[in-house]
Each structure stands twice: as C-alpha cells, then as structure tokens.
Amino acid sequence: MAALTIENLYKSFGATEVIRGVSLSAQSGEFVVFVGPSGCGKSTLLRLIAGLERSASGSIRIGERDVTGVDPAKRGIAMVFQTYALYPHMSVAENMGFGLEMAGMAKPEREKLVRQAAEMLHLTDYLDRKPRQLSGGQRQRVAIGRAIVRNPDIFLFDEPLSNLDAELRVRMRLEIAKLHRDLGATMVYVTHDQVEAMTLADRIVVLRAGLVEQIGSPMQLYSDPDNRFVAGFIGSPRMNFVEATVTGMNDGAMLLDVAALGLSGLSIRPRVMPETLPATVTLGVRPEHLAEGGEGAVAVSLPCTAIERLGSIAYLYTAPGDDATIIAQLRGASAASPGSAVEVRLDPAQCFLFDAGGNRI
Amino acid sequence: MNRSLGLNAALVACIAFFVTLVGLPFWWVVSGSIKIPQEIIARTPTMFPQSFTLQHYQKLFDASAYPVYLVNSLIVAASSTVLTLLLAIPAAYAFFRLVFPARGVLYRTILLAYAFPSIVVLIPLFGLFAKVGLVDRLPALIIVNVAFALPFSIWMLRSFLAGVPKEIEEAAVMDGAPTLTILRRIMIPLIAPGIASVGIYAFVTAWTEYVFASVLILSDAKRTLPVGFSGIIGQYQIDWGLLLAGATVAIVPVVAIFALIGRGFVSGLTEGAVK
C-alpha cells in the first residue's frame, strides 16, 4: 500500500476540459471515494490515476514515485471496472492469474496466489468456470480477485456495484468494506451513489464539472458542507433549500423571514458572520431536521400534498415533482394524509445558510 | 413472442420456397452424378435417381486430370486463406488500435481495390508477373487472391474488433499485457466468429477464382479446378455425368470448411465479460 498524491491535474477531451486543476491526496491505507453527478469527471480522474488516460498537465505520485507518465501496468495499481471486464474465454483462475502471468511469475506461485484470493472471496468452487457461468455478484468478485492477486499499492474501483441489483449491492458494499479492513490497502472508489460514498469512505471527494467541491469525512460533509452543491448532494432525501430575507442580526445570529415555511424572525447562526449583511440568503435544512415530533424549537406547519411511507418513517412532500418542494420527515405511524396540514419541528442549530453564489455563510 | 398461426405458416412457406430455390440445383447436381448416362439425358428428367452408378467418379479420378486440378486448387485456396488471415488480423488490429498519421484516409483507401474490376488489372499484372517469373506458378494465384481478399477482410475484422468491449482491452493493459499479447491472447479468441467468416470468405473466393487462373497459368499441370474442369468438359463434348461428378466433388471442400470452422460462428462469445 502507498499514499496517492495528485497535484493540479488537468485533462481535456478536444475542447472540453474535463478535469480542471484537481489536487488531492489519499493517505496510505485510506478509503477515498470520488462522488459527483454524471459528467463531473470522477471516472476520468480515476482513469488518469490508472494511466488509461494521459493528463494535459499536473502530477500523480504513488508513494514517493511520480507516475504521471508511467505505463498503467507499472504504476502498482489494480482496477475493478464497472462492467467487470473479465476475459470471457478464460476460466476464473485464468482471469485472476493473467496479470501475474504477464508479470512473469512462475505457474505454481501464480496458482497459490489465485487460490488464496479465491478463498478470501469464496470463489474456490468456481475456479474452473467461465465468466458466463457465474452470477453478477460472482463476476464482480472475480474482478476484485483479479485486482487482489496483484497485491497492488492502490486499488481503483470504477462504480463496481452499479450493475448489480439493490440487495446484492448492499452485500457487496459490506464485502468491499471488509476487504478494505482485511487488506488495509489504499482504495480509491468512484460512485455516483452518495449512500455508497457515505458508508464506505474514510474520506469523500465531491466533484462537480471537473473541480473538487469539498473533501472531508462523510460526517464532515453531512454536518458541515462548504456549499449548497455539497449540502444538496450528500444526504438522502436531499436537503431542502428555501429563500429567506435577512431582517437583522442578534448575538451572532441572523434574523430571517422565511415565507416558504411561514416563519419570521427565525434566528440562525452562520458559520462566519459576513461583514455586511446580505439582503437575502438561502436556508438549507435536511428533512430529518424538519421532523414531526422532532426536538427542534420552532414549530412549522406544512401542507401535505403527498406522503411516502417507508415503514419506520415517512416523508411529506409539499409540492412533489417540483424543485421547490419541501420534504419533511414524519413518524412511521403518522396520521398525516394528503390534503391535511402537519406540524413539524425545525431545529435552527441544524440549518445552513448559503449566499447567492451557493457558498456557505 | 406470439405469432399467429397464419403468419407462422406464411413464414414456413416462404423459407421452404427459398430453401428449394437454393437447394434444388445442388440436389440435381449431386443426384445426377450417380445416375447412368441414359437417365441423365432422358427426355423426362427424374428428380430421384432410378439408377445408381459410380462410373462418372471413376472416370473423373482415373481418366482425367481432375485430381491434379483438385490438389492445385486446394493448395491455392488453403494458402490464400492462411495468408489472408495472417495479414488481415494484425492489419485490422493496427487500424483499430494504433494511432498513426493518415489512418482514416488509408483505411478508406484500401477499399478502393474493389473499384477496379479484376479484368482491368489483368494485363498489367500479367506483365508484372512475367517480369518476376511468376507466370505459370501457383504462388502467382495465391498473391492475387490474397490481394483481392485482404481489403474486405481487414474491413470486416476491424468491425469485429470494434465490437469487443473497450474495458476488456483496458483490463489487459492494466494486467501488463503488451499490444501483441493482447491481440493474441485476448482479441483473437474473442473475434473468432469474425476470423471464421473471413476465413470462409477468403477460401471460397480463392476456390472459385477463374479469370486470373485462366490467364496466369499456362501449363495443364498447374491449372486449378474452375479452369481445368472447364477444359475436361470441352475435351469430350459434354459428358454430363462427368460434369456433375466433378461439380459434386468441387463442392465438398467448401462444405467441409463450413462444417469445420463454421462452428466459430457461435454468437455470444463475449457473454459474461461485461455486465
């Protein structure tokens, strides 16, 4: 295992700049997840680390080695592809041993390593099978096994679970987490699924349009987002954003009128009080902090237009399908029904303020 | 999918019609080759042989130069096929994978070879071959056949290569395989159906080639089947039995090669590779 350091990396495809000056690092043994909407450059960034794409400028270091111009196979990395990319005409054992064979390893040693990895991944019974005779989950394990046997410094995962069904995805997620604990290896993982990011990562890198929006631990991103994009991207269901008028300040807090919630004089403490008070701000609050029977100090009455019951909890929507809808969390057994008004509690300590540019205030 | 009975019946009738259309001449040739001469030229033709004889085959192999032509044809067709594949596979992979100046232009240019009918290049080619001493030698035919089969073969193999998911190749790159190893160990097995198709195409074109074989080959001992066989027929007026027996034997290698490498046509070879 080794640390990964990326400095000021740029990449364009034709006239389109896909990666626009990314710098980040992963410590040795760390599990780093790149997350972002499609087209944000997260997969390209991973392919740059893998060496499958060449950067326009910037540097990539693995451990102490600068690998920016080094061949993929000589970087000490292994990659698990979204589509598994197994060799269909080779058996599971051959698939896993191909990289070792290319590295010139003798057959007995190769077989030993393949067997060890197969045991770790519960693939021992399938070593002679072809990929087409395996289930999706097994194929994904073979792809992971192919990476493990090479004992790389860094593992790269490119949306490895997106082809699996929901149940299998949860299982494989836990398996990958366990694998990380067992191997203690540095892992870089790309996903668009923020749940995967939250559950797997030591640190999350949120990307948008080829730029890093924020880097931090899952809970850091959740409880202290730098901007509106990160606040909206992390957390499910997404954070509510409503416009608010600033009416004044009091003891380090801003006083807000929030028409959408029917509130006036709401007192919210900003991260840093700006020198001049803006006229308006965007108030962000997560559904779980706008909850029925919650501990928040402020009562808010919301019209219920639609309700989604998940069993233990339910979600209320004021305008389903509309970007301006407000989502609140209700009790599982809530008596609310579409057409009624529901009183929820807002927790001002869990509210975030953003300026017109989307930056956190 | 549910289809109505009427539509099914229509489909079956349609298929039966075309199978008959294609199959009937073959049946007539094969069944005619074992009829006695009187039955072949009988005023009322028989669809099913009323007699049985191997006399035409005996005459074909014992009393004519047919076996010589057959061997010549096999040498030319087999060599052309092997050579075509040996050249077309790396060429197609180069066009597919390597980035070099004027790749696109060159790729389109190779198909220009088909813009000229073979008869147009026949005379200059004869002059050329005469200069290098290739006239009346089988390699001349092999060279010509390969030259004409190559552009299409490269073109076809390249599209088969393009059908292999990019990630498989990338996985091999990550595994440290050099380009030629990727071609040999990963790509060739995956495009086996394409290689089989191209092989059959090259074989059949070489097997049936007439124009060049009739001009570039002068001595009887070097003739290939299409040319040599047409000579046998003219020699003794038209011996229908001999003609049909010769035609039947000429079909055998083509059928054999279809049976042999046609197995490569299996689809779904990349199944399980991705997704």
Interface residues (C-beta under 8 A of the other chain):
Chain A: A50 L52 P72 A73 K74 I77 A78 M79 F81 Q82 T83 Y84 A85 L86 Y87 P88 H89 F98 G99 M102 A103 K130 P131 R132 Q133 L134 G136 R139 R146 R150 N163
Chain B: P165 E167 I168 E170 A171 A172 V173 M174 D175 G176 A177 T181 R185 I186 P189 L190 G268 L269 T270 E271 G272 A273 V274 K275
